[in-house]
C-alpha cells in the first residue's frame, strides 16, 4: 500500500477533499521560494541519504507552484520490494515533513487518512487579495507578509478579511501608495459600524487586521476612525 502527503499553503483549501484539485491547479507554475529552499531541499536530502539496500524507502517528489506531493516509490520499485516494505518509511517521512514546515505557513495533507493538519495559530476567515488570491484561513505571519507586498501579490492591491458565516462583516485595506494604506471596517450587525482610517506603517495595518481576526479591539478602539455612511 502506498502513501501520499501534500504540502499546501495555509488556508488555500477549506478541507482535505480539496487538496488533490488544488495540487493539480499548480501544475506548470514555478515552485515558491520557501518550498524550494526548505521543503524540497529536505526531501532531496532524504533520498540522497538512503543506502542502496533500502531503496524501497525512497520517495517520489513532485513540486509545482505552492504545493509539493510526496508519494511512495513507483510500481516497479514496489514489485521489487518484499511485502509491504515500501510503506515502512511513511511515519518517518511524515515526521520529516512536519519538521520541515515548522515555522512556515503550510498545511500537511495525508492521502491515506484523508486528513489535513492545519498550520498553528491560524484564524478561520475568508481572505481575498486583489481578487486574485483566496484563502479560507490565515496565520499571523501570513498577514504580516501579505500587507507590505500587496502590490506584488495582485494588480489591484487590496486585502479583505471577512467572517466566514457573514461576508458583510469584514476588515479591508487598500494600498494607495507605498506608505499609505486605507483601512476600513464594516459590521453587518450595526448600521453605523462602517469607518475608515489611513496608516503609513504596513506592520500596524497587519497587526490591526490580525487583532480583528481574533476579535481583539484593544488597539482598534484607540484608532481615530472616520465614520462613513453605508
DAMO-V99117 format. One record per pair of residues at least 24 apart in sequence whose C-alpha atoms are under 7 Angstrom apart, sorted by sequence separation. I is the first residue (numbers start at 1). GAP is how many residues later the second one is. If there is no record, write none. Layout:
# DAMO-V99117
i=(I | I)
gap=(GAP | GAP)
This chain:
# DAMO-V99117
i=(130 | 56 | 129 | 130 | 130 | 130 | 130 | 197 | 56 | 57 | 129 | 130 | 196 | 197 | 56 | 129 | 195 | 196 | 128 | 129 | 195 | 196 | 31 | 57 | 128 | 195 | 31 | 32 | 127 | 128 | 194 | 195 | 30 | 31 | 32 | 127 | 194 | 29 | 30 | 31 | 126 | 127 | 194 | 28 | 29 | 125 | 126 | 194 | 27 | 105 | 125 | 126 | 26 | 27 | 125 | 126 | 171 | 26 | 125 | 26 | 23 | 148 | 147 | 9 | 8 | 8 | 144 | 147 | 7 | 6 | 7 | 39 | 6 | 7 | 38 | 39 | 144 | 6 | 143 | 5 | 6 | 5 | 4 | 5 | 4 | 3 | 4 | 3 | 2 | 140 | 1 | 3 | 2 | 1 | 3 | 123 | 16 | 10 | 9 | 10 | 9 | 10 | 8 | 9 | 16 | 7 | 8 | 16 | 7 | 8 | 16 | 7 | 15 | 6 | 7 | 5 | 6 | 5 | 6 | 5 | 4 | 5 | 4 | 3 | 4 | 10 | 3 | 10 | 12 | 13 | 14 | 12 | 13 | 11 | 12 | 11 | 11 | 10 | 11 | 10)
gap=(24 | 25 | 25 | 25 | 26 | 27 | 28 | 28 | 29 | 29 | 29 | 29 | 29 | 29 | 30 | 30 | 30 | 30 | 31 | 31 | 31 | 31 | 32 | 32 | 32 | 32 | 33 | 33 | 33 | 33 | 33 | 33 | 34 | 34 | 34 | 34 | 34 | 35 | 35 | 35 | 35 | 35 | 35 | 36 | 36 | 36 | 36 | 36 | 37 | 37 | 37 | 37 | 38 | 38 | 38 | 38 | 38 | 39 | 39 | 40 | 44 | 54 | 55 | 57 | 58 | 59 | 59 | 59 | 60 | 61 | 61 | 61 | 62 | 62 | 62 | 62 | 62 | 63 | 63 | 64 | 64 | 65 | 66 | 66 | 67 | 68 | 68 | 69 | 70 | 70 | 83 | 84 | 85 | 86 | 87 | 90 | 93 | 95 | 96 | 96 | 97 | 97 | 98 | 98 | 98 | 99 | 99 | 99 | 100 | 100 | 100 | 101 | 101 | 102 | 102 | 103 | 103 | 104 | 104 | 105 | 106 | 106 | 107 | 108 | 108 | 108 | 109 | 109 | 122 | 122 | 122 | 123 | 123 | 124 | 124 | 125 | 126 | 127 | 127 | 128)
